């Protein structure tokens, strides 16, 4: 129901559990030329380099009925990943000397996190981001997510389905499926499950 009509322009609330981080990326870039900044210096040697940190991530959220991709950026990145302020500060410290770091669930799994081509410091920065992205204590917690659905075309949203081409042997067939639900996070907050359980028990007893 989130993919239909004008609702896609509104902020909706979803409650669920973040089950995994699919992708995470952090970068220090120059506001003047958008080039990478390493150790405070722009790689294009801007005279007035203004470094700024950008970060984004894609996570999977499950509300008990289905899964959806959630895209977060900026201050919402550590919040969604469940990273503490102290751990995020240490990550930013590593980032300044590296310029950029990234994590991909599928790349790291397939290539077994091979950072042998990187310097020791750069490798440590990538390893640290991978650790933060896969820490189970940060994931698998109930959250309340305020977001905007996006990704499907207006025609697909109105129809409620999407056409896919499938090749079987030498013949191509057209089938239909639901548009993949993609959400752009506006705000994220954790839900205290202990309080929810206590309130539920109190309501039952009363």
C-alpha positions in Angstrom: 0.0 0.0 0.0 3.0 2.3 0.4 3.6 2.3 -3.4 0.3 3.8 -4.5 -0.5 7.3 -5.7 0.4 10.5 -3.8 1.3 8.6 -0.6 4.7 8.1 -2.1 5.3 11.9 -1.6 4.4 11.7 2.1 6.4 10.6 5.1 5.1 7.3 6.4 6.0 5.4 9.6 7.2 1.8 9.6 8.1 -0.3 12.7 10.4 -3.3 12.2 13.8 -4.8 12.7 17.0 -3.9 10.8 18.3 -7.4 9.8 21.4 -6.5 7.9 23.6 -3.7 6.3 23.9 -4.3 2.6 26.2 -1.4 1.8 28.0 1.4 3.7 30.2 4.2 2.3 32.0 7.1 4.0 34.0 9.8 2.3 35.8 13.1 3.1 35.5 15.4 0.1 36.3 19.1 -0.7 33.3 21.4 -0.9 35.0 23.5 -3.6 35.9 20.8 -6.1 34.2 17.7 -4.7 37.6 15.9 -4.8 38.8 13.5 -2.1 40.5 15.0 1.0 43.2 13.0 2.7 44.8 14.1 5.9 43.2 17.5 5.5 44.6 18.1 2.0 42.5 18.1 -1.2 44.0 15.8 -3.8 43.7 18.7 -6.3 45.5 21.0 -3.9 42.7 23.6 -3.5 44.0 26.7 -1.8 40.8 26.9 0.3 40.0 23.3 0.8 36.8 22.8 2.9 36.6 19.1 3.9 33.2 17.7 4.7 32.3 14.1 5.7 29.5 12.3 3.8 28.2 8.9 4.7 25.4 6.6 3.4 24.2 3.1 3.9 21.6 0.6 2.7 19.9 -1.7 5.2 17.2 -4.3 5.2 14.2 -3.8 7.4 11.7 -6.5 8.2 8.3 -5.6 9.7 7.1 -9.2 10.1 5.2 -9.2 6.8 7.9 -8.4 4.2 11.3 -6.8 3.8 12.3 -3.5 2.3 15.5 -1.7 1.4 16.2 1.4 3.6 18.6 4.1 2.4 20.1 6.4 5.1 22.7 9.2 4.9 24.4 11.8 7.1 23.7 11.6 10.8 21.1 8.9 10.2 23.9 6.4 9.1 25.3 5.6 12.6 21.8 5.7 14.1 20.4 3.2 11.7 23.5 1.0 12.0 23.3 1.1 15.8 26.8 2.5 16.1 27.6 4.4 19.3 28.9 8.0 19.3 32.3 6.8 20.6 32.7 4.2 17.9 31.6 6.6 15.2 34.1 9.2 16.4 36.9 6.6 16.1 35.7 5.6 12.7 35.8 9.3 11.6 39.4 9.5 12.9 40.4 6.6 10.7 38.6 8.1 7.8 40.5 11.4 7.9 43.8 9.6 7.0 42.1 7.4 4.3 39.8 9.7 2.5 37.1 7.1 1.9 36.0 3.7 3.1 33.3 1.3 1.9 31.6 -1.9 2.9 29.5 -4.3 0.7 28.0 -7.3 2.2 28.3 -9.3 -1.0 31.8 -8.1 -1.9 33.2 -8.8 1.6 31.6 -12.2 1.7 32.7 -13.2 -1.8 36.3 -12.0 -1.6 36.8 -12.6 2.1 37.7 -9.1 2.9 41.0 -9.0 1.0 42.7 -5.7 1.8 46.2 -6.8 1.0 46.6 -4.2 -1.7 46.0 -1.4 0.9 48.3 0.2 3.4 47.9 -1.0 7.0 46.0 2.1 8.0 43.7 2.0 5.0 43.1 -1.7 5.5 42.3 -1.1 9.2 39.7 1.7 8.2 37.9 -0.7 5.8 38.0 -3.5 8.4 36.6 -1.3 11.1 33.7 -0.2 8.9 33.0 -3.9 8.1 33.0 -4.6 11.8 30.5 -1.8 12.6 28.3 -3.0 9.7 28.1 -6.6 10.9 28.0 -6.1 14.7 24.9 -8.0 15.8 24.3 -5.8 18.9 23.7 -2.9 16.6 21.3 -4.8 14.3 18.3 -6.9 15.1 16.7 -4.2 17.3 13.2 -2.8 16.8 13.1 0.6 15.3 10.5 3.2 14.3 11.4 4.5 10.9 10.0 7.6 9.3 10.6 7.4 5.6 9.5 8.2 2.0 9.0 5.3 -0.4 10.6 5.8 -3.8 12.0 3.8 -6.7 8.9 2.7 -8.7 7.7 4.7 -11.7 4.3 6.5 -11.4 2.8 3.9 -13.8 4.0 1.0 -11.7 2.7 2.7 -8.5 -0.7 3.2 -9.9 -0.9 -0.3 -11.4 0.5 -1.9 -8.2 2.8 -4.3 -10.2 5.8 -4.3 -12.4 6.5 -6.3 -15.6 9.7 -8.4 -15.7 11.2 -10.2 -18.7 12.3 -13.8 -18.1 14.1 -16.0 -20.6 13.4 -19.7 -20.6 15.6 -21.7 -23.0 15.5 -19.6 -26.1 12.1 -17.9 -25.5 11.5 -14.7 -23.6 8.4 -14.4 -21.4 6.9 -11.5 -19.6 5.7 -12.0 -16.0 4.5 -9.6 -13.3 5.7 -8.9 -9.8 5.3 -6.4 -7.0 7.6 -3.4 -7.2 10.5 -3.7 -4.8 9.8 -1.5 -1.8 12.6 1.1 -1.3 12.5 3.6 1.5 14.4 6.8 2.0 14.9 7.4 5.8 13.9 10.8 7.3 14.3 9.8 10.9 15.1 6.7 12.9 14.6 5.9 16.6 15.0 2.7 18.6 12.0 1.1 20.3 12.4 0.0 23.9 11.0 -3.5 23.7 11.3 -4.0 27.4 8.9 -1.1 28.0 6.6 -2.4 25.3 6.4 -5.9 27.0 5.9 -4.3 30.4 3.0 -2.1 29.2 1.5 -5.1 27.4 1.6 -7.2 30.6 0.2 -4.4 32.7 -2.7 -4.0 30.2 -3.4 -7.8 30.4 -3.3 -7.8 34.2 -5.6 -4.8 34.5 
